[in-house]
Amino acid sequence: MNHPTTFELPTKDALTGLLTGPYFRHVLRETLIPEAKRTGDPLSVMLFDLDYFLQLNTVHGHEAGDEVLAGVARTLEAVLPDSAVIARYGGDEFAAALPDTRLDDAFTLLEELRRRVAALSFPQWPDIHLSCTLGLAAYPANGNGEVELIREADQALYVAKATGRNKVSLPLADSRMVTKTSHYTATQLERLAQLATTLKRNEASVLREALDDVLKKYNDRLGAPPKA
């Protein structure tokens, strides 16, 4: 994706190689939101926070902290699609914009990201165990501009952290403000991830197929579908 070229501050974070926070917001405002508005395609925005990172830095030192941040950055790049715009938003906080990605699909994708971060290991510091908390927002349902979208994602992140951390949360305005882990057991989520990998599909498409099967099973109770 081509990013705007007129920007006076640094555009890349020196440690991770990801975009900087200010430049991420610039790209979101000047490129991604206008493109979503023009095409009508969905756009999801994520804020990501490492849990207890300050404590990790205090106990293990800044070298370990930098190694963790670099590892998380590589995990973000590995899990998120090529179209994602990813930034080190500040400190131990990351951000990403996911073009052409509905909120539900982003939710499922970020659950996979959350599991992958928890699985990271660092041989030099074997007692480091990570978890992360994530907040989501979507254009245009949760805001028509960069300020509103970031605010909604940040509020979702705040609530997730206040209610236990290590989860993905939807925007406060969304009536489905629950985590996927509230609906499914850890074993179910692990099996879903394994099945999606085996089928070479994303988890959201597998879940939609399962929902279609359930709807067909109970079709007689639903009556005729609404006319298009």
FENTA-V19686 format. One record per residue. RES is the residue in three letters. PSI is psi in whole degrees, -180 to 180 (NA if undefined). OMEGA is omega as a letter, one per 30 degrees, with the letter a starting at -180 (999 if undefined). Layout:
# FENTA-V19686
res:RES psi:PSI omega:OMEGA
res:RES psi:PSI omega:OMEGA
This chain:
# FENTA-V19686
res:MET psi:135 omega:l
res:ASN psi:126 omega:l
res:HIS psi:156 omega:l
res:PRO psi:141 omega:a
res:THR psi:-20 omega:a
res:THR psi:97 omega:a
res:PHE psi:127 omega:a
res:GLU psi:-23 omega:a
res:LEU psi:165 omega:l
res:PRO psi:141 omega:a
res:THR psi:-18 omega:a
res:LYS psi:138 omega:l
res:ASP psi:130 omega:a
res:ALA psi:-36 omega:a
res:LEU psi:-47 omega:a
res:THR psi:-21 omega:a
res:GLY psi:-1 omega:l
res:LEU psi:171 omega:l
res:LEU psi:154 omega:l
res:THR psi:161 omega:l
res:GLY psi:-51 omega:a
res:PRO psi:-39 omega:a
res:TYR psi:-34 omega:l
res:PHE psi:-47 omega:l
res:ARG psi:-35 omega:l
res:HIS psi:-47 omega:l
res:VAL psi:-41 omega:l
res:LEU psi:-46 omega:a
res:ARG psi:-44 omega:a
res:GLU psi:-22 omega:a
res:THR psi:-55 omega:a
res:LEU psi:-47 omega:l
res:ILE psi:-46 omega:l
res:PRO psi:-38 omega:l
res:GLU psi:-41 omega:l
res:ALA psi:-38 omega:l
res:LYS psi:-40 omega:a
res:ARG psi:-43 omega:a
res:THR psi:-22 omega:a
res:GLY psi:7 omega:l
res:ASP psi:153 omega:l
res:PRO psi:160 omega:l
res:LEU psi:124 omega:l
res:SER psi:148 omega:a
res:VAL psi:136 omega:a
res:MET psi:141 omega:l
res:LEU psi:138 omega:a
res:PHE psi:132 omega:a
res:ASP psi:129 omega:l
res:LEU psi:134 omega:a
res:ASP psi:132 omega:l
res:TYR psi:37 omega:a
res:PHE psi:-36 omega:l
res:LEU psi:-42 omega:l
res:GLN psi:-41 omega:l
res:LEU psi:-45 omega:l
res:ASN psi:-40 omega:a
res:THR psi:-42 omega:a
res:VAL psi:-43 omega:a
res:HIS psi:-14 omega:l
res:GLY psi:165 omega:a
res:HIS psi:-27 omega:l
res:GLU psi:-44 omega:l
res:ALA psi:-42 omega:l
res:GLY psi:-43 omega:l
res:ASP psi:-39 omega:l
res:GLU psi:-40 omega:l
res:VAL psi:-46 omega:a
res:LEU psi:-41 omega:l
res:ALA psi:-40 omega:l
res:GLY psi:-40 omega:l
res:VAL psi:-41 omega:l
res:ALA psi:-44 omega:l
res:ARG psi:-35 omega:l
res:THR psi:-42 omega:l
res:LEU psi:-46 omega:a
res:GLU psi:-33 omega:a
res:ALA psi:-37 omega:a
res:VAL psi:-41 omega:a
res:LEU psi:151 omega:a
res:PRO psi:162 omega:a
res:ASP psi:-27 omega:a
res:SER psi:-11 omega:a
res:ALA psi:143 omega:l
res:VAL psi:115 omega:a
res:ILE psi:141 omega:a
res:ALA psi:150 omega:l
res:ARG psi:105 omega:a
res:TYR psi:-30 omega:l
res:GLY psi:131 omega:l
res:GLY psi:-121 omega:l
res:ASP psi:18 omega:a
res:GLU psi:136 omega:l
res:PHE psi:163 omega:l
res:ALA psi:155 omega:l
res:ALA psi:145 omega:l
res:ALA psi:135 omega:a
res:LEU psi:92 omega:l
res:PRO psi:150 omega:l
res:ASP psi:37 omega:a
res:THR psi:118 omega:l
res:ARG psi:160 omega:a
res:LEU psi:-43 omega:a
res:ASP psi:-42 omega:l
res:ASP psi:-39 omega:l
res:ALA psi:-40 omega:l
res:PHE psi:-49 omega:a
res:THR psi:-41 omega:l
res:LEU psi:-41 omega:a
res:LEU psi:-25 omega:l
res:GLU psi:-41 omega:l
res:GLU psi:-42 omega:l
res:LEU psi:-43 omega:l
res:ARG psi:-43 omega:l
res:ARG psi:-39 omega:a
res:ARG psi:-38 omega:l
res:VAL psi:-42 omega:l
res:ALA psi:-24 omega:a
res:ALA psi:-7 omega:a
res:LEU psi:143 omega:l
res:SER psi:156 omega:a
res:PHE psi:103 omega:a
res:PRO psi:-34 omega:a
res:GLN psi:-23 omega:a
res:TRP psi:74 omega:a
res:PRO psi:-17 omega:a
res:ASP psi:7 omega:l
res:ILE psi:124 omega:l
res:HIS psi:125 omega:a
res:LEU psi:154 omega:l
res:SER psi:163 omega:a
res:CYS psi:159 omega:l
res:THR psi:139 omega:a
res:LEU psi:142 omega:l
res:GLY psi:142 omega:a
res:LEU psi:153 omega:l
res:ALA psi:159 omega:a
res:ALA psi:143 omega:l
res:TYR psi:137 omega:f
res:PRO psi:3 omega:a
res:ALA psi:-36 omega:a
res:ASN psi:7 omega:l
res:GLY psi:147 omega:l
res:ASN psi:-4 omega:a
res:GLY psi:169 omega:a
res:GLU psi:-39 omega:a
res:VAL psi:-46 omega:a
res:GLU psi:-42 omega:a
res:LEU psi:-43 omega:l
res:ILE psi:-41 omega:a
res:ARG psi:-44 omega:a
res:GLU psi:-42 omega:l
res:ALA psi:-38 omega:a
res:ASP psi:-38 omega:l
res:GLN psi:-40 omega:l
res:ALA psi:-41 omega:l
res:LEU psi:-43 omega:a
res:TYR psi:-46 omega:a
res:VAL psi:-40 omega:l
res:ALA psi:-40 omega:l
res:LYS psi:-36 omega:a
res:ALA psi:-18 omega:a
res:THR psi:25 omega:l
res:GLY psi:-12 omega:l
res:ARG psi:-177 omega:l
res:ASN psi:52 omega:a
res:LYS psi:166 omega:l
res:VAL psi:131 omega:a
res:SER psi:144 omega:l
res:LEU psi:169 omega:a
res:PRO psi:153 omega:l
res:LEU psi:-33 omega:a
res:ALA psi:-14 omega:a
res:ASP psi:127 omega:a
res:SER psi:-12 omega:l
res:ARG psi:33 omega:a
res:MET psi:69 omega:l
res:VAL psi:157 omega:l
res:THR psi:155 omega:l
res:LYS psi:-30 omega:l
res:THR psi:-12 omega:l
res:SER psi:-24 omega:a
res:HIS psi:-34 omega:a
res:TYR psi:150 omega:l
res:THR psi:164 omega:l
res:ALA psi:-38 omega:l
res:THR psi:-42 omega:l
res:GLN psi:-42 omega:a
res:LEU psi:-40 omega:l
res:GLU psi:-42 omega:l
res:ARG psi:-38 omega:l
res:LEU psi:-44 omega:l
res:ALA psi:-42 omega:l
res:GLN psi:-43 omega:a
res:LEU psi:-44 omega:l
res:ALA psi:-40 omega:l
res:THR psi:-44 omega:l
res:THR psi:-41 omega:a
res:LEU psi:-10 omega:a
res:LYS psi:46 omega:l
res:ARG psi:166 omega:l
res:ASN psi:159 omega:a
res:GLU psi:-34 omega:a
res:ALA psi:-41 omega:a
res:SER psi:-35 omega:l
res:VAL psi:-42 omega:l
res:LEU psi:-39 omega:l
res:ARG psi:-39 omega:l
res:GLU psi:-43 omega:l
res:ALA psi:-40 omega:l
res:LEU psi:-41 omega:l
res:ASP psi:-41 omega:l
res:ASP psi:-41 omega:l
res:VAL psi:-44 omega:a
res:LEU psi:-40 omega:l
res:LYS psi:-40 omega:a
res:LYS psi:-39 omega:a
res:TYR psi:25 omega:a
res:ASN psi:-35 omega:a
res:ASP psi:-22 omega:l
res:ARG psi:-14 omega:a
res:LEU psi:-21 omega:a
res:GLY psi:-172 omega:a
res:ALA psi:139 omega:l
res:PRO psi:154 omega:l
res:PRO psi:148 omega:l
res:LYS psi:143 omega:a
res:ALA psi:NA omega:999
